[in-house]
Structures are given as C-alpha cells and as structure tokens.
C-alpha cells in the first residue's frame, strides 16, 4: 500500500466510525427529544416502570386530592386517556384543575406516575404547544382556548392582538398608578 492509500483508508475509517457514533447517539436520544409524553403516548409506547420521562396534559377536574405531608394525587388527561399522578411537595402557585401541567418522574409498578417535579402554565392564556397540538389532533380543541375575555368591552379578542395593542398602555398605566400620590419632584416634574 502506498502512503496515499493508507491516508485515504484512515480518513474513510474515521468517517465510518463517526457516522456509526452519530447514528447510535441519535437512536438513543430518539425518545428523549420529545418535550413530554401525553397519557395516550404513554399507553402506546408501553413505557416500563422506573423509566424517567415527562408527562404532559390537563389536570382532570375533580381529581386533585391533598394528603398528609404535602402529598398530592391528581389525574392528567389529554381527552382520550388519563394517568394518575402522585407528588410529594409544594405545587406551583398556578397549579389548578383544568389547567396544563408537565410533570417529571417515572411510572411505578401499579401504573401510577410518581412525579418529582411539577410545572404549571405561567398565565391564563398559555398552553404548551404540544398539549394544544395533541388536543387538536384528538378533536378536543376549542377555538376559545386561544381567546381572552375582555371584561371592559364584553368582547372576546385574539390574544395576539391584545398583546400588541395593550402592551404599552398597560405599562404606562402601571407606572402612573405607582406615581399617584408621589410629590411632584419624584414624578420628574419641576415645581
């Protein structure tokens, strides 16, 4: 073998090893790339007990039960299936029945999801994209999930248009409310 042939063989072998390593990494991460699994996905995948994953969906109404020592049980559903969840700890302030939730943990042998972390949605209009997509796919999506009730005009309006039109006035009005009653010098006005 000539020197050039040896060099090409080394480069070809290195590329083959890198391709195999990349394929193995991508195969191992295939299930981990999804942000969370819905109860239907958990049933379809037959996830074994003890394997960690994220469970996402809506907290079923009437399923929240508080126990002793901050123990909580509730059911997470996606419209087609529900999965019981148990959690020990302080729930997020925005955690409520009927709201979106993502819990991290593992299934136990009885099929109960033992969560060690519970994440709740951050405002009244937010729903994780994957939860919304799953609800749409299963036919449980309502068009008013993305709408926000405007109490002043008794009209429902699109969230995007509210954010664009009300963002600056809301900031100004909060600043004005904070400055009410303050002396003129602190408001940036001269006497």
KAMONOR-V350277 format. One record per residue. N is the residue number from 1. SS is DSSP state (A for helix, B for strand, O for the rest). Layout:
n=N ss=SS
n=N ss=SS
This chain:
n=1 ss=O
n=2 ss=O
n=3 ss=A
n=4 ss=A
n=5 ss=A
n=6 ss=A
n=7 ss=A
n=8 ss=A
n=9 ss=A
n=10 ss=A
n=11 ss=A
n=12 ss=A
n=13 ss=A
n=14 ss=A
n=15 ss=A
n=16 ss=A
n=17 ss=A
n=18 ss=A
n=19 ss=A
n=20 ss=A
n=21 ss=A
n=22 ss=A
n=23 ss=A
n=24 ss=A
n=25 ss=A
n=26 ss=A
n=27 ss=A
n=28 ss=A
n=29 ss=A
n=30 ss=O
n=31 ss=O
n=32 ss=O
n=33 ss=O
n=34 ss=O
n=35 ss=O
n=36 ss=O
n=37 ss=B
n=38 ss=O
n=39 ss=A
n=40 ss=A
n=41 ss=A
n=42 ss=A
n=43 ss=A
n=44 ss=A
n=45 ss=A
n=46 ss=O
n=47 ss=O
n=48 ss=O
n=49 ss=O
n=50 ss=O
n=51 ss=O
n=52 ss=B
n=53 ss=B
n=54 ss=B
n=55 ss=B
n=56 ss=B
n=57 ss=B
n=58 ss=B
n=59 ss=B
n=60 ss=O
n=61 ss=O
n=62 ss=O
n=63 ss=O
n=64 ss=O
n=65 ss=B
n=66 ss=B
n=67 ss=O
n=68 ss=A
n=69 ss=A
n=70 ss=A
n=71 ss=B
n=72 ss=B
n=73 ss=B
n=74 ss=B
n=75 ss=B
n=76 ss=B
n=77 ss=B
n=78 ss=O
n=79 ss=O
n=80 ss=O
n=81 ss=O
n=82 ss=B
n=83 ss=B
n=84 ss=B
n=85 ss=B
n=86 ss=B
n=87 ss=B
n=88 ss=B
n=89 ss=O
n=90 ss=O
n=91 ss=O
n=92 ss=O
n=93 ss=O
n=94 ss=O
n=95 ss=O
n=96 ss=O
n=97 ss=O
n=98 ss=O
n=99 ss=O
n=100 ss=B
n=101 ss=B
n=102 ss=B
n=103 ss=B
n=104 ss=B
n=105 ss=B
n=106 ss=B
n=107 ss=B
n=108 ss=O
n=109 ss=O
n=110 ss=O
n=111 ss=O
n=112 ss=O
n=113 ss=B
n=114 ss=B
n=115 ss=B
n=116 ss=B
n=117 ss=B
n=118 ss=B
n=119 ss=B
n=120 ss=B
n=121 ss=O
n=122 ss=O
n=123 ss=O
n=124 ss=O
n=125 ss=O
n=126 ss=O
n=127 ss=O
n=128 ss=O
n=129 ss=A
n=130 ss=A
n=131 ss=A
n=132 ss=A
n=133 ss=A
n=134 ss=A
n=135 ss=A
n=136 ss=A
n=137 ss=A
n=138 ss=O
n=139 ss=O
n=140 ss=O
n=141 ss=O
n=142 ss=O
n=143 ss=A
n=144 ss=A
n=145 ss=A
n=146 ss=A
n=147 ss=B
n=148 ss=B
n=149 ss=B
n=150 ss=B
n=151 ss=O
n=152 ss=O
n=153 ss=O
n=154 ss=O
n=155 ss=B
n=156 ss=B
n=157 ss=B
n=158 ss=B
n=159 ss=A
n=160 ss=A
n=161 ss=A
n=162 ss=A
n=163 ss=A
n=164 ss=A
n=165 ss=A
n=166 ss=A
n=167 ss=A
n=168 ss=A
n=169 ss=A
n=170 ss=A
n=171 ss=A
n=172 ss=A
n=173 ss=A
n=174 ss=A
n=175 ss=A
n=176 ss=A
n=177 ss=A
n=178 ss=A
n=179 ss=A
n=180 ss=O
n=181 ss=O
n=182 ss=O
n=183 ss=O
n=184 ss=A
n=185 ss=A
n=186 ss=A
n=187 ss=A
n=188 ss=O
n=189 ss=O
n=190 ss=O
n=191 ss=O
